[in-house]
């Protein structure tokens, strides 16, 4: 199953904007509206989340 993911905040809370007439998507979490959206399966989403977590952890350690 393909999962739609926001390219800005990586949320999966995505819906078609304007009922799909505009060809754009709307992220309910961050408010992003656009035609570019990430589409991936569950395994790819888990990898993306882990990569983002690792990136955040590295940035926090650098700030110390």
Secondary structure by P-SEA (a helix, b strand, c coil): cbbbbbcccccccccccccccccbbbbccccccccbbbbbcaaaaaaaaaaaaaaaaaaaaaac
